[in-house]
């Protein structure tokens, strides 16, 4: 979900992949990823009292982090530097509007279910997919391949850029 407050667009995760009883939320300023005026709210779970937090959502816009990564929390409830990677990746797909007759969103949902991958949707055109194991990705790629070729959907890996909170 996205909401604009005082000219800043805040992106939140309505259904984080690992929703639990006690979570913290911290912001990522997306200006470093060429998205000025945008912030993404990341769900975190404290894993120890030494200030380590586990990422519990699949980032829609923030680069350099994935579900299960361990990060620190910075000042003013921001996501701090990465402490260690989980080994997971996040694949993000954006479907353009208007939608073509051969809309692959339903096929993608079925493919994700068939291989047991978690995903989070931001509206009905953007999805972030948790990829713990690349070996199961072929049905997912097959589901969206025709739209990728037709340029009615675009994909990227969240680890294609580094996250630097400074």
N, C-alpha and C positions, 0 to 999 in steps of 0.2 A: 504494500500500500504506500502511496505517496501523498504527502500533504505539504502545502506551502505555508510557511509562517515567517512573516517579516522578510519576504523575498528569498528565503532559503527553503529549498526542497528537501524534506526529510523522507527517507525511504526506510520503511520498517518491515519486519518479517511477522506476518500474522500467524503463521503456523511453522515455527522453527522445527527443523528435523529432530532435534533432541530436546524437546520441551520437558522440563522437570519442575519440581516443586519450588526450588529456590534458584533463581537466576539473577544475573546482573546484566545491565545493558550499558553499552559504551558506544560512542560515536566514532566514525571514521570520516574525516574531512576528505571529500572526493576531488578536491581541487588539484591534488598532485597527479590525478589520473585524467586531467583535462576536462573535469566536470565541476567548474567553479559554481559556487552557490548551492552545492548539494552535499548532504551528509547521509551516511548509512548507519542505521542503528544495528549493532551486532549483539546477539545474545551470547552471554558468557556464563560459565559455571565455575565457581571457585574450586580449585582442586587441592590447594593447601594454603596455609596461613602465610606463606612466604611471598604471596602476591602473584601466584600463577593461576591463570584462568584458561579454561578450555572453550574454544569456539563451538557453539551449539546450533548454529544456523549455517546455511550455505550462501555465501555472499553473492548478491546480485550485481554489485558494481565494484566493491573493493577488490583490489588485486593483491596477490601475494599471501593469501590465506585461504584455508579450506576447513571444512568440518573436522573437528578434533584437534586442530592445531592448538598449541599452547602459547599464549601471549601474556604480556603483562598489561596492567591497566595504567594509563597515563594520568596526568593531571586533568581535572575537570571532566572526569568520566569519559575519557577517550581511550581507544585501543592503543596500547603501547607496543613496544617492539616484540617481535616473535622470539619465543624462547626455544621451541622445537616444533618441527613439522610432524604431522600425523602420518604422512605417506599417502594421504588421500589427495584427490584433485577435484576441482569444480569445473564442470562444463556449463557454459551459459549459452542459451539459445534465445534469440529475439526474432519473433515473427512480425513481418511488416503488415501494414494496413494499407489498403483494403486487402482482405484475404482472398487468395485465388480459389477457384472451384475445387482444386485438389489440395485441400487443407490437411496438413499432416499432424496437427496437434493431437487428435484422438489416437492416431497411430503411434505417436511418440509416447503418450500416456500408457498405452497397451504394452509397448516395448519396455518401458521402465518397470511396469508391473511384472512382466514376464521374466526379467532378469533380476528383480528384487532391488532396484536402485531407488534411493530416496531422492525426492525433488521438492523444491519450493517454487510456487508460482507467484509472480508479482503481476497481478491483473491476469488477463487471459492471453497475453502475447509474449511474456518474458518468463523463462524458467531457468532455475539454477539446479544442476544435477550433481549429486554426490557420486564420485567415482573412486571407490576404494580399490578397484581392481580393473585394469584396462582390458583384461581378457574377456569381459562380458559386454563390451561396448558395441559389437557388430550390429545387433538388432536395433540399437539406438541410432547408430549412424544410418542404417538402412531406412529407418522410419522417416528421417528428415532429408535424406540425400537429394531427392528431386527438388525440394524447395531450396536447398542450398545452391544447387546448380541454377535454378531459375531466379535466384537472388530475391526470393520472397521470405527467406529466413537466413539469419546470420549466426555464426557460433564463434566462441572464443574460450580459451582456457583462462581461469582466474590467475594461474601462476605465470602468465606470459609477461607480467611486470612484477617488480618488487614493491613491497609495502615498506615505506619509510615514514614513520610517524613524526619525525622531527620537523 
